[in-house]
Amino acid sequence: MRSAFDKLISWTGVALAAVLLAAGGLLTWGSTFIGDQVDHQLTMQDITMPSGDALASLPKADAKALKPYAGSVMDTGPEAKAFADHYILVHMNAASNGRTYEEVSGEFIALSDQAKASAEGQQLGQLRQTLFMGNTLRGLLLNAYAFATIGTIAGIAAYGAFGAGALLLVFAGLGIRHAHRVEKPAERVVTRRVAQPA
């Protein structure tokens, strides 16, 4: 009875280990695929991270956030986030005096047609367009960062799945070994009892 229970638990462990190892493989594939896509898509944009005077003109906190990537081609999620939050956003805020696209767009829409045609109206319209493009680029870069983060998490989960699967295989192997050891003494006892009456 004990031997059968050990075998049942051990083979269940083997099945779970197989599931975990398969999950680890899929997570590894997902992590690699996402990493390759983020790298490919960002590299295609051909954005070089700011350096030198471009960094010097920024507030200290923003320059500090960008400094580790200075002069490199943007091809990772963290670089995309740094560029979006500490370069594009800084320039957008400077151009609009801290106003959002929604606020500037609302001001522009509220103008009469005559006011929109004036120099000030034209300037406000250009600012609206600049903020729209800045928000769009920031959104794309932050999406790349989000996917890169998902890829990183998938990679970590793959290590966990492989580790847990390997551990389960070890325990299952020990369980099967134990089941065979428990089974053999029982067989010897039966053989001796049969041999005595003869």
C-alpha positions as CSV (number, residue, x, y, z in Angstrom):
1,M,0.0,0.0,0.0
2,R,2.8,2.4,1.0
3,S,4.7,1.6,-2.2
4,A,1.6,2.3,-4.4
5,F,1.0,5.7,-2.6
6,D,4.7,6.6,-3.1
7,K,4.5,5.8,-6.8
8,L,1.3,7.8,-7.2
9,I,2.8,10.9,-5.6
10,S,6.1,10.5,-7.4
11,W,4.5,10.1,-10.9
12,T,2.2,13.1,-10.1
13,G,5.4,15.0,-9.3
14,V,6.9,13.9,-12.6
15,A,3.8,15.2,-14.5
16,L,3.9,18.5,-12.7
17,A,7.6,18.8,-13.4
18,A,6.9,18.2,-17.1
19,V,4.3,21.0,-17.0
20,L,6.7,23.4,-15.2
21,L,9.5,22.6,-17.7
22,A,7.2,23.2,-20.6
23,A,6.0,26.5,-19.1
24,G,9.7,27.5,-18.5
25,G,10.3,26.8,-22.2
26,L,7.3,28.9,-23.3
27,L,8.3,31.7,-20.9
28,T,11.8,31.7,-22.2
29,W,10.5,31.9,-25.8
30,G,8.2,34.7,-24.8
31,S,10.9,36.7,-23.0
32,T,13.3,36.3,-26.0
33,F,10.6,37.2,-28.5
34,I,9.6,40.3,-26.6
35,G,13.2,41.4,-26.1
36,D,14.0,40.9,-29.8
37,Q,10.9,42.9,-30.9
38,V,11.5,45.8,-28.5
39,D,15.1,46.0,-29.6
40,H,14.2,45.8,-33.3
41,Q,11.4,48.3,-33.1
42,L,13.3,50.8,-31.1
43,T,16.5,50.4,-33.2
44,M,14.4,51.2,-36.3
45,Q,13.6,54.6,-34.8
46,D,17.3,55.5,-34.9
47,I,17.1,57.6,-31.8
48,T,20.4,58.5,-30.1
49,M,20.1,59.2,-26.4
50,P,21.0,62.8,-25.5
51,S,24.5,63.7,-24.4
52,G,26.7,66.7,-23.8
53,D,24.9,70.1,-24.2
54,A,21.5,68.3,-24.6
55,L,22.0,66.9,-21.1
56,A,23.4,70.1,-19.6
57,S,20.3,72.1,-20.6
58,L,18.0,69.8,-18.6
59,P,17.1,70.0,-14.9
60,K,19.6,68.1,-12.8
61,A,17.2,65.2,-11.9
62,D,16.4,64.6,-15.6
63,A,20.0,64.9,-16.7
64,K,21.0,62.4,-14.0
65,A,18.3,59.9,-15.2
66,L,19.6,60.1,-18.8
67,K,23.3,60.2,-18.1
68,P,23.8,56.3,-17.9
69,Y,22.5,56.1,-21.5
70,A,24.2,59.2,-23.0
71,G,25.1,58.9,-26.6
72,S,23.9,55.3,-27.0
73,V,21.3,54.2,-29.6
74,M,18.0,53.7,-27.9
75,D,17.2,49.9,-28.0
76,T,16.0,48.9,-24.6
77,G,12.8,49.5,-22.6
78,P,14.6,51.5,-19.7
79,E,16.2,53.8,-22.3
80,A,12.8,54.4,-23.9
81,K,11.2,55.2,-20.5
82,A,14.1,57.6,-19.6
83,F,13.9,59.4,-23.0
84,A,10.1,59.7,-22.7
85,D,9.9,60.9,-19.1
86,H,13.1,62.9,-18.8
87,Y,13.7,64.4,-22.2
88,I,10.5,64.6,-24.3
89,L,8.2,65.5,-21.3
90,V,10.7,68.1,-20.1
91,H,10.7,69.8,-23.5
92,M,6.9,69.6,-23.7
93,N,6.5,71.1,-20.3
94,A,8.9,73.9,-21.1
95,A,7.1,74.7,-24.4
96,S,3.7,74.8,-22.8
97,N,4.6,76.3,-19.4
98,G,3.5,73.0,-17.8
99,R,0.1,72.8,-19.5
100,T,-1.1,69.5,-20.9
101,Y,-2.2,68.8,-24.4
102,E,-5.8,68.7,-23.2
103,E,-5.5,72.2,-21.8
104,V,-3.8,73.7,-24.8
105,S,-6.2,72.0,-27.2
106,G,-9.1,73.3,-25.2
107,E,-7.8,76.8,-25.4
108,F,-7.3,76.5,-29.2
109,I,-10.8,75.0,-29.8
110,A,-12.3,77.8,-27.7
111,L,-10.8,80.5,-30.1
112,S,-12.9,82.0,-32.8
113,D,-11.9,81.4,-36.4
114,Q,-10.5,84.9,-36.5
115,A,-8.5,84.4,-33.4
116,K,-7.2,81.1,-34.7
117,A,-6.0,82.9,-37.9
118,S,-4.0,85.5,-35.8
119,A,-0.3,85.1,-35.1
120,E,-1.1,84.1,-31.5
121,G,-3.7,81.6,-32.6
122,Q,-1.3,80.1,-35.1
123,Q,1.3,79.8,-32.4
124,L,-1.2,78.1,-30.1
125,G,-2.2,75.7,-32.9
126,Q,1.5,74.8,-33.4
127,L,2.0,74.2,-29.7
128,R,-1.1,72.0,-29.7
129,Q,0.4,70.0,-32.6
130,T,3.8,69.8,-30.9
131,L,2.2,68.5,-27.7
132,F,0.1,66.0,-29.6
133,M,3.2,64.6,-31.4
134,G,5.1,64.6,-28.1
135,N,2.4,62.6,-26.3
136,T,2.1,60.2,-29.2
137,L,5.9,59.5,-29.2
138,R,5.9,59.2,-25.4
139,G,3.0,56.7,-25.5
140,L,4.9,54.6,-28.1
141,L,8.1,54.6,-26.1
142,L,6.3,53.9,-22.8
143,N,4.5,50.9,-24.5
144,A,8.0,49.6,-25.5
145,Y,9.1,50.0,-21.9
146,A,6.0,48.1,-20.7
147,F,6.5,45.2,-23.1
148,A,10.2,45.1,-22.2
149,T,9.2,44.8,-18.5
150,I,6.8,42.0,-19.3
151,G,9.6,40.3,-21.2
152,T,11.9,40.6,-18.2
153,I,9.2,39.3,-15.8
154,A,8.7,36.3,-18.2
155,G,12.4,35.6,-18.2
156,I,12.4,35.6,-14.3
157,A,9.4,33.4,-14.3
158,A,11.1,31.0,-16.7
159,Y,14.0,30.6,-14.3
160,G,11.5,29.9,-11.5
161,A,9.6,27.3,-13.6
162,F,12.8,25.5,-14.6
163,G,14.1,25.5,-11.0
164,A,10.8,24.2,-9.6
165,G,10.5,21.6,-12.4
166,A,14.1,20.4,-11.7
167,L,13.4,20.2,-8.0
168,L,10.2,18.3,-8.5
169,L,12.0,15.8,-10.7
170,V,14.6,15.2,-8.0
171,F,11.9,14.7,-5.4
172,A,9.9,12.4,-7.7
173,G,13.1,10.4,-8.4
174,L,13.7,10.0,-4.7
175,G,10.0,9.0,-4.2
176,I,10.2,6.3,-6.9
177,R,13.4,5.0,-5.4
178,H,11.8,4.9,-2.0
179,A,8.8,3.0,-3.4
180,H,11.1,0.3,-4.9
181,R,12.9,0.0,-1.5
182,V,9.7,-0.4,0.4
183,E,8.4,-3.0,-2.2
184,K,11.5,-5.3,-2.1
185,P,11.4,-6.2,1.6
186,A,7.7,-7.1,1.3
187,E,8.5,-9.5,-1.6
188,R,11.3,-11.2,0.5
189,V,8.9,-11.8,3.4
190,V,6.3,-13.4,1.1
191,T,8.9,-15.6,-0.5
192,R,10.2,-16.8,2.9
193,R,6.6,-17.6,4.1
194,V,5.9,-19.7,1.0
195,A,9.2,-21.6,1.3
196,Q,8.7,-22.6,5.0
197,P,5.6,-25.0,4.5
198,A,7.3,-26.8,1.6
